[in-house]
Amino acid sequence: MTDIIKLENNLNVPQCQYFVVRKKRLCRMTVRPGKQYCGEHEPQPKTVDNKEDKRIPCPNDPKHTCYISKLEKHLSICNARAVDLPPYIVQNINAPSDLDAYPRRLLSQIPVESLMQVIDKVNLLYDKCIKEHITWAPQHPIHTTVLEEFNEPNRTESSLRHLRQVSSLLWLIENEGLVSDNTCYVELGAGKGHLSYYACCAWCSPASKSGVLLVDRASLRHKRDNKLTDKSTQRIRADLAHLALHLVPAVADCVTVLGFAKHLCGIATDYALRCITAEGVLEKAKGIVLATCCHHRCEHAGYIANKQLQDLGINSEDLNAMLGMVSWATCGYGRSREVRKRLEAQKNSEQATEYQTDLDHSEDQADSELNDLSDSKDQSDSLSSKDQNCNLSIEEESTPTDHNDVSNFKAQLTKEYKEQVGRKAKALLDWGRVLYLREKGFEAKLLYYVPTSVSLENVCIVAKKVV
């Protein structure tokens, strides 16, 4: 970069003459002919009334500045100015306005007795409603569309797991009879478009007159759908909370619609379901296949199946607690980051103490005697702590039984048990969505579409319109 600038200076390309003190060099921006400074460093000009003009942060983007006297002109050409939204963007069409009506509470802020009741409800409802109704999807070899890429050498285990999930979802959609001509396959929360890429290769031949619509709120680089030159593929940038899907031309022009997604996070799943079941789309919707994840990112107000869970006996406080418990299913070690750091520091401190004690013991007999005295003190402290524990146990035995229940409950919360409760709570949230889809005229169910060795988030909502 420095060599290029020196070359430009040798060619007498005008350079800003402002000296940057922090970098101890001149500003490297080029300037207009006849000017000595770039736009950022040009001295404030005189206005009509002979007063110095002033640069202010741009109202559109404070990262850059402009002159007050030229503000109106700048706003009309500013790259950060608001652009006209397409007609299919309707503010909060799929999101309730009162998202903050039910603020989340940390599990540590919820009384233990309340957590015990919620866990009992989760276990009971899972055994009663879900356990016998969540099944495994049929197992198949890698889908032919994915096979060539799957067999490439030097594939990482992470990419292979990703391709296995894609293959399973493709098989699942085909086995459910959701592939047909004149269909718009809508991937909601498409990301880089890997799933849509394989779906287009598998189902969108010119003769089928079908196409793929990718929806994502972010503008990503290295999108896989860029490799699809067919006009049947379209990508739009939209937040699912504000997407009026029936106004998208690709959906309006098709005969049937299939919504699908892989690992759609939290509340985005609820927004996606509202998109597919909205007026103007529901009539065309043939089915929905959504692999869910990140249930801790759900919100009470935005959750689509509040009514269905209330009918099962889950109230607002219970749901608030469940939104914290679901993280137990995938949180790994089972302790918070702060607790792990504290335990690690304590372990290192104990190791350092043991090492120092060995050094002191090896010096001479006097140090050894001092260590013995120290050990005797530690033993007396240990005995006193044991006495306290004994007193505590006596007090516990004399207290009402609910305190014993709380103690037993805390002892029961092992990592394995918390993981089971977390997975049941996640399944219960998805079951509420299944009940919602059934009320909308779908045959809906939950399936395990891959083993947990491939992904811990291995549950998929499958819904097929009842004809």
C-alpha positions as CSV (number, residue, x, y, z in Angstrom):
1,M,0.0,0.0,0.0
2,T,2.9,2.4,0.9
3,D,4.7,1.6,-2.4
4,I,1.5,2.4,-4.4
5,I,1.1,5.7,-2.6
6,K,4.7,6.7,-3.2
7,L,4.3,5.8,-6.9
8,E,1.2,8.0,-7.1
9,N,3.1,10.8,-5.4
10,N,5.9,10.4,-7.9
11,L,3.3,10.9,-10.6
12,N,2.2,14.1,-9.0
13,V,-1.2,12.8,-8.0
14,P,-2.6,15.5,-5.5
15,Q,-2.6,14.2,-1.9
16,C,-4.3,15.7,1.2
17,Q,-1.8,18.0,3.0
18,Y,-3.4,17.4,6.4
19,F,-0.8,16.0,8.9
20,V,-2.2,13.2,11.0
21,V,-0.4,13.5,14.3
22,R,-1.3,10.1,15.6
23,K,0.1,8.4,12.5
24,K,3.0,10.9,12.0
25,R,2.3,11.3,8.3
26,L,0.1,13.1,5.8
27,C,-3.4,12.0,5.1
28,R,-3.3,9.7,2.1
29,M,-6.7,10.7,0.6
30,T,-6.5,12.2,-2.9
31,V,-8.0,15.7,-3.4
32,R,-9.9,17.5,-6.1
33,P,-7.9,19.5,-8.6
34,G,-6.9,22.8,-7.1
35,K,-7.6,21.7,-3.5
36,Q,-5.0,21.0,-0.8
37,Y,-7.2,19.0,1.5
38,C,-9.7,16.1,1.3
39,G,-13.4,16.5,2.3
40,E,-12.8,15.5,5.9
41,H,-9.8,17.8,6.5
42,E,-10.7,20.8,4.4
43,P,-10.8,24.0,6.6
44,Q,-14.2,25.2,7.4
45,P,-15.4,27.5,4.6
46,K,-17.1,30.9,5.0
47,T,-20.9,31.0,4.6
48,V,-22.9,33.8,3.0
49,D,-22.9,35.8,6.2
50,N,-19.1,35.5,6.4
51,K,-19.3,33.0,9.3
52,E,-17.3,29.8,9.4
53,D,-19.3,26.8,8.4
54,K,-19.3,23.7,10.6
55,R,-19.1,20.0,10.0
56,I,-21.6,17.8,11.9
57,P,-22.2,14.1,12.0
58,C,-24.5,12.9,9.2
59,P,-28.1,12.2,10.5
60,N,-28.2,9.0,8.5
61,D,-24.9,7.7,9.6
62,P,-22.7,9.4,12.3
63,K,-19.6,7.6,11.0
64,H,-19.1,10.4,8.5
65,T,-19.7,14.2,8.6
66,C,-20.9,17.0,6.3
67,Y,-21.2,20.8,6.3
68,I,-24.3,22.3,7.8
69,S,-24.7,24.6,4.7
70,K,-24.6,21.5,2.4
71,L,-26.7,19.2,4.6
72,E,-29.8,19.2,2.5
73,K,-27.9,18.3,-0.7
74,H,-25.9,15.7,1.2
75,L,-29.0,13.9,2.5
76,S,-30.3,13.6,-1.0
77,I,-27.2,11.7,-2.2
78,C,-26.0,10.1,1.1
79,N,-25.2,6.4,0.7
80,A,-26.7,5.7,4.1
81,R,-30.1,7.3,3.3
82,A,-33.3,5.3,3.8
83,V,-34.3,3.5,0.6
84,D,-37.8,2.8,-0.5
85,L,-38.9,-0.6,0.8
86,P,-40.4,-3.2,-1.5
87,P,-44.1,-3.8,-1.1
88,Y,-43.6,-7.2,0.6
89,I,-41.9,-5.5,3.6
90,V,-44.6,-4.6,6.1
91,Q,-43.4,-3.5,9.5
92,N,-44.1,-6.1,12.2
93,I,-46.6,-8.0,10.2
94,N,-45.5,-11.3,11.8
95,A,-44.3,-9.9,15.1
96,P,-46.5,-8.7,18.0
97,S,-46.0,-5.1,19.1
98,D,-45.7,-6.1,22.8
99,L,-42.5,-8.2,22.7
100,D,-41.4,-6.7,26.0
101,A,-44.7,-7.4,27.8
102,Y,-43.2,-10.5,29.4
103,P,-39.5,-9.8,30.3
104,R,-37.3,-12.9,30.6
105,R,-36.1,-13.9,34.0
106,L,-32.9,-15.7,34.8
107,L,-33.4,-19.2,36.3
108,S,-31.4,-18.0,39.3
109,Q,-34.2,-15.4,39.9
110,I,-37.0,-18.0,39.9
111,P,-37.8,-19.7,43.3
112,V,-36.6,-23.3,43.5
113,E,-40.2,-24.5,44.3
114,S,-41.4,-22.9,41.1
115,L,-38.7,-24.7,39.1
116,M,-39.6,-28.0,40.7
117,Q,-43.3,-27.5,39.6
118,V,-42.3,-26.5,36.0
119,I,-40.0,-29.5,35.7
120,D,-42.8,-31.8,36.9
121,K,-45.1,-30.3,34.3
122,V,-42.6,-30.8,31.5
123,N,-41.9,-34.4,32.4
124,L,-45.6,-35.2,32.7
125,L,-46.6,-33.5,29.5
126,Y,-43.7,-35.0,27.6
127,D,-44.7,-38.5,28.7
128,K,-48.4,-38.0,28.1
129,C,-48.4,-36.1,24.8
130,I,-45.0,-36.3,23.0
131,K,-43.1,-39.5,24.0
132,E,-45.1,-41.8,21.8
133,H,-45.7,-39.3,19.0
134,I,-42.1,-38.2,18.2
135,T,-40.5,-40.8,15.9
136,W,-37.4,-41.3,13.8
137,A,-37.4,-40.4,10.1
138,P,-36.6,-43.3,7.8
139,Q,-32.9,-43.7,7.3
140,H,-31.5,-43.4,3.8
141,P,-28.0,-43.3,2.1
142,I,-26.7,-39.8,1.2
143,H,-29.0,-38.1,-1.3
144,T,-27.7,-38.3,-4.9
145,T,-27.7,-34.5,-5.2
146,V,-25.3,-34.3,-2.2
147,L,-23.3,-37.5,-2.8
148,E,-20.6,-36.1,-5.1
149,E,-19.7,-33.3,-2.7
150,F,-20.0,-35.6,0.3
151,N,-17.4,-38.0,-1.3
152,E,-14.8,-35.2,-1.9
153,P,-11.5,-35.9,-0.2
154,N,-10.3,-33.8,2.8
155,R,-13.8,-33.0,3.9
156,T,-13.9,-31.8,7.5
157,E,-16.2,-33.6,10.0
158,S,-18.1,-30.4,10.4
159,S,-18.9,-30.1,6.7
160,L,-19.8,-33.8,6.5
161,R,-22.3,-33.4,9.4
162,H,-23.8,-30.4,7.5
163,L,-24.2,-32.5,4.4
164,R,-25.8,-35.4,6.3
165,Q,-28.4,-33.0,7.6
166,V,-29.1,-31.6,4.2
167,S,-29.4,-35.1,2.8
168,S,-31.9,-36.1,5.5
169,L,-34.1,-33.1,4.9
170,L,-34.1,-33.7,1.2
171,W,-35.2,-37.3,1.7
172,L,-37.8,-36.2,4.2
173,I,-39.4,-33.7,1.9
174,E,-39.5,-36.3,-0.9
175,N,-40.8,-39.1,1.3
176,E,-43.7,-36.9,2.5
177,G,-44.8,-36.3,-1.1
178,L,-44.1,-32.5,-0.9
179,V,-42.3,-32.2,-4.2
180,S,-44.4,-31.3,-7.2
181,D,-44.4,-29.1,-10.3
182,N,-45.2,-25.4,-10.3
183,T,-44.0,-25.1,-6.7
184,C,-42.2,-22.3,-5.0
185,Y,-39.7,-23.7,-2.5
186,V,-39.2,-21.0,0.1
187,E,-36.2,-21.3,2.4
188,L,-36.8,-19.1,5.4
189,G,-33.6,-17.9,7.0
190,A,-31.6,-19.2,4.1
191,G,-28.1,-18.0,5.3
192,K,-25.6,-18.8,2.5
193,G,-28.2,-20.9,0.7
194,H,-26.6,-24.4,0.8
195,L,-30.0,-26.2,1.4
196,S,-31.7,-24.2,-1.4
197,Y,-28.8,-24.9,-3.7
198,Y,-29.3,-28.7,-3.4
199,A,-33.1,-28.3,-3.4
200,C,-32.9,-26.4,-6.7
201,C,-30.6,-29.0,-8.2
202,A,-32.9,-31.8,-7.2
203,W,-36.4,-30.5,-7.9
204,C,-36.2,-27.4,-10.1
205,S,-35.7,-28.6,-13.7
206,P,-37.0,-26.3,-16.5
207,A,-39.8,-28.8,-17.1
208,S,-41.0,-28.7,-13.5
209,K,-41.7,-24.9,-13.7
210,S,-40.6,-24.8,-10.1
211,G,-38.3,-22.4,-8.4
212,V,-36.5,-21.6,-5.1
213,L,-37.0,-18.4,-3.1
214,L,-34.3,-17.6,-0.5
215,V,-35.2,-15.3,2.4
216,D,-32.7,-13.9,4.8
217,R,-32.3,-10.6,6.7
218,A,-28.6,-10.4,6.3
219,S,-26.5,-9.7,3.2
220,L,-23.9,-12.5,3.2
221,R,-20.8,-13.1,1.1
222,H,-19.9,-16.4,-0.7
223,K,-23.6,-17.3,-1.1
224,R,-24.0,-20.8,-2.6
225,D,-27.0,-19.8,-4.7
226,N,-24.7,-17.5,-6.7
227,K,-23.7,-20.7,-8.5
228,L,-27.3,-21.2,-9.7
229,T,-27.6,-19.2,-13.0
230,D,-31.2,-20.4,-13.5
231,K,-33.8,-17.7,-13.4
232,S,-35.9,-19.9,-11.2
233,T,-33.8,-18.9,-8.2
234,Q,-34.5,-15.7,-6.4
235,R,-33.1,-14.2,-3.1
236,I,-34.7,-11.4,-1.2
237,R,-33.4,-9.6,1.9
238,A,-36.1,-9.4,4.5
239,D,-36.5,-10.0,8.2
240,L,-39.1,-12.7,8.7
241,A,-40.8,-10.4,11.3
242,H,-41.7,-8.0,8.5
243,L,-42.2,-10.3,5.5
244,A,-45.6,-10.3,3.8
245,L,-44.8,-13.5,1.8
246,H,-48.0,-13.3,-0.3
247,L,-46.7,-10.1,-1.8
248,V,-43.5,-11.6,-3.1
249,P,-43.8,-12.1,-6.9
250,A,-42.4,-15.6,-6.9
251,V,-45.0,-16.7,-4.4
252,A,-47.9,-14.8,-6.0
253,D,-47.1,-16.5,-9.4
254,C,-46.8,-20.1,-8.3
255,V,-49.4,-22.8,-7.8
256,T,-48.2,-24.3,-4.5
257,V,-45.7,-23.2,-1.8
258,L,-43.4,-25.3,0.4
259,G,-41.7,-23.7,3.3
260,F,-38.5,-25.3,4.6
261,A,-35.5,-24.3,6.8
262,K,-32.5,-25.9,8.6
263,H,-31.8,-24.7,12.1
264,L,-34.1,-21.7,12.2
265,C,-33.3,-19.9,15.5
266,G,-35.8,-19.4,18.2
267,I,-38.4,-16.8,17.5
268,A,-37.6,-16.8,13.8
269,T,-39.3,-20.2,13.6
270,D,-42.5,-18.6,14.9
271,Y,-42.2,-15.7,12.4
272,A,-41.7,-18.3,9.6
273,L,-44.8,-20.2,10.6
274,R,-46.8,-17.0,10.5
275,C,-45.5,-16.3,7.0
276,I,-46.6,-19.6,5.7
277,T,-50.0,-19.6,7.5
278,A,-50.8,-16.0,6.6
279,E,-53.8,-15.1,4.4
280,G,-52.8,-15.4,0.7
281,V,-50.2,-18.1,1.4
282,L,-52.1,-20.6,3.5
283,E,-54.3,-21.4,0.5
284,K,-51.2,-22.3,-1.6
285,A,-49.2,-23.9,1.2
286,K,-48.6,-27.6,0.5
287,G,-46.4,-28.3,3.5
288,I,-43.8,-27.1,5.9
289,V,-40.5,-28.7,7.0
290,L,-38.6,-26.8,9.7
291,A,-35.6,-28.1,11.6
292,T,-35.7,-26.0,14.8
293,C,-33.0,-24.9,17.1
294,C,-32.0,-22.3,19.7
295,H,-35.2,-22.4,21.7
296,H,-33.7,-20.2,24.3
297,R,-34.0,-17.4,21.7
298,C,-37.8,-17.7,21.7
299,E,-39.9,-14.9,23.3
300,H,-43.1,-15.3,25.2
301,A,-45.0,-12.7,23.2
302,G,-43.7,-13.9,19.9
303,Y,-44.2,-17.6,20.5
304,I,-46.9,-18.7,18.1
305,A,-48.5,-21.4,20.3
306,N,-49.1,-19.6,23.6
307,K,-52.8,-20.6,23.5
308,Q,-52.0,-24.3,22.8
309,L,-49.6,-24.5,25.7
310,Q,-52.1,-22.8,28.0
311,D,-54.6,-25.5,27.1
312,L,-52.0,-28.0,28.3
313,G,-51.6,-26.2,31.6
314,I,-48.5,-24.1,30.8
315,N,-49.0,-20.5,32.0
316,S,-46.8,-17.4,31.3
317,E,-44.5,-18.0,34.3
318,D,-44.0,-21.6,33.4
319,L,-43.1,-20.7,29.8
320,N,-40.7,-18.1,31.1
321,A,-38.9,-20.8,33.1
322,M,-39.0,-23.2,30.2
323,L,-37.2,-20.7,27.9
324,G,-34.3,-20.9,30.3
325,M,-34.4,-24.7,30.9
326,V,-34.1,-25.5,27.2
327,S,-30.5,-24.4,27.2
328,W,-29.7,-27.4,29.5
329,A,-30.1,-29.7,26.5
330,T,-27.0,-28.3,24.7
331,C,-25.0,-26.3,27.2
332,G,-22.3,-29.0,27.4
333,Y,-20.5,-29.0,30.8
334,G,-23.6,-27.8,32.7
335,R,-22.0,-24.9,34.5
336,S,-21.9,-21.2,33.5
337,R,-18.7,-19.7,32.1
338,E,-18.2,-17.7,35.3
339,V,-18.4,-20.8,37.5
340,R,-16.0,-22.8,35.3
341,K,-13.5,-20.0,35.4
342,R,-13.8,-19.8,39.2
343,L,-13.3,-23.6,39.6
344,E,-10.3,-23.6,37.3
345,A,-8.7,-20.7,39.2
346,Q,-9.4,-22.6,42.5
347,K,-7.8,-25.8,41.1
348,N,-4.7,-23.9,39.9
349,S,-4.5,-22.2,43.3
350,E,-4.7,-25.6,45.1
351,Q,-2.0,-27.0,42.8
352,A,0.3,-24.1,43.5
353,T,-0.3,-24.4,47.3
354,E,0.6,-28.1,47.2
355,Y,3.8,-27.4,45.2
356,Q,4.8,-24.7,47.7
357,T,4.1,-27.0,50.6
358,D,6.5,-29.6,49.2
359,L,9.2,-27.1,48.8
360,D,8.9,-25.9,52.3
361,H,8.9,-29.4,53.7
362,S,12.1,-30.2,52.0
363,E,14.1,-27.3,53.4
364,D,14.7,-28.4,57.0
365,Q,13.1,-29.9,60.1
366,A,11.9,-26.5,61.5
367,D,9.9,-25.8,58.4
368,S,8.5,-29.3,58.7
369,E,7.3,-28.6,62.2
370,L,5.7,-25.4,61.1
371,N,3.9,-27.3,58.4
372,D,2.8,-29.8,61.0
373,L,1.3,-27.0,63.0
374,S,-0.3,-25.7,60.0
375,D,-1.8,-29.1,59.2
376,S,-3.1,-29.4,62.7
377,K,-4.8,-26.1,62.3
378,D,-6.3,-27.2,59.0
379,Q,-7.6,-30.4,60.7
380,S,-9.2,-28.4,63.5
381,D,-10.8,-26.2,60.9
382,S,-12.0,-29.2,59.1
383,L,-13.4,-30.7,62.2
384,S,-15.2,-27.5,63.1
385,S,-16.7,-27.4,59.6
386,K,-17.8,-31.0,60.0
387,D,-19.5,-30.0,63.2
388,Q,-21.3,-27.2,61.4
389,N,-22.4,-29.7,58.7
390,C,-23.7,-32.0,61.4
391,N,-25.6,-29.2,63.0
392,L,-27.0,-28.2,59.6
393,S,-28.2,-31.7,58.9
394,I,-29.9,-31.8,62.3
395,E,-31.6,-28.5,61.6
396,E,-32.7,-29.8,58.2
397,E,-34.2,-32.9,59.8
398,S,-36.1,-30.7,62.2
399,T,-37.5,-28.4,59.4
400,P,-40.6,-29.1,57.4
401,T,-40.4,-31.7,54.6
402,D,-40.5,-29.1,51.8
403,H,-36.9,-28.1,52.7
404,N,-35.9,-31.7,52.3
405,D,-37.7,-31.8,49.0
406,V,-35.7,-28.7,47.9
407,S,-32.4,-30.4,49.0
408,N,-33.3,-33.6,47.1
409,F,-34.2,-31.5,44.1
410,K,-30.9,-29.8,44.0
411,A,-29.1,-33.1,44.4
412,Q,-31.2,-34.5,41.6
413,L,-30.1,-31.8,39.1
414,T,-27.2,-33.6,37.6
415,K,-25.9,-32.7,34.2
416,E,-27.5,-35.8,32.7
417,Y,-30.9,-35.0,34.3
418,K,-30.8,-31.4,33.3
419,E,-30.0,-32.4,29.7
420,Q,-33.1,-34.7,29.7
421,V,-35.3,-31.9,31.0
422,G,-33.9,-29.5,28.5
423,R,-34.6,-31.8,25.6
424,K,-38.1,-32.4,26.8
425,A,-38.8,-28.7,27.2
426,K,-37.6,-28.1,23.7
427,A,-39.8,-30.8,22.4
428,L,-42.8,-29.3,24.3
429,L,-42.2,-25.9,22.6
430,D,-42.1,-27.6,19.2
431,W,-45.2,-29.7,20.1
432,G,-47.1,-26.4,20.7
433,R,-46.2,-25.4,17.2
434,V,-47.4,-28.8,15.9
435,L,-50.8,-28.2,17.6
436,Y,-51.0,-24.7,16.0
437,L,-50.4,-26.1,12.5
438,R,-53.0,-28.8,13.1
439,E,-55.5,-26.0,13.8
440,K,-54.5,-24.4,10.5
441,G,-55.4,-27.6,8.5
442,F,-52.1,-29.4,8.4
443,E,-51.2,-33.0,9.4
444,A,-48.3,-32.0,11.6
445,K,-45.8,-34.1,13.6
446,L,-42.3,-34.1,15.1
447,L,-39.5,-36.2,13.7
448,Y,-35.9,-36.9,14.7
449,Y,-34.2,-36.4,11.3
450,V,-30.6,-37.1,12.2
451,P,-28.9,-38.8,15.2
452,T,-27.5,-36.6,18.1
453,S,-24.0,-37.6,16.9
454,V,-24.7,-35.5,13.8
455,S,-26.5,-32.6,15.6
456,L,-27.9,-32.0,19.0
457,E,-30.6,-30.0,17.4
458,N,-32.1,-32.9,15.6
459,V,-35.9,-32.3,15.8
460,C,-37.9,-31.3,12.7
461,I,-41.4,-30.1,12.4
462,V,-43.1,-31.7,9.4
463,A,-46.5,-30.5,8.3
464,K,-48.6,-31.5,5.2
465,K,-51.8,-29.8,4.1
466,V,-54.9,-31.9,4.5
467,V,-56.6,-32.2,1.1
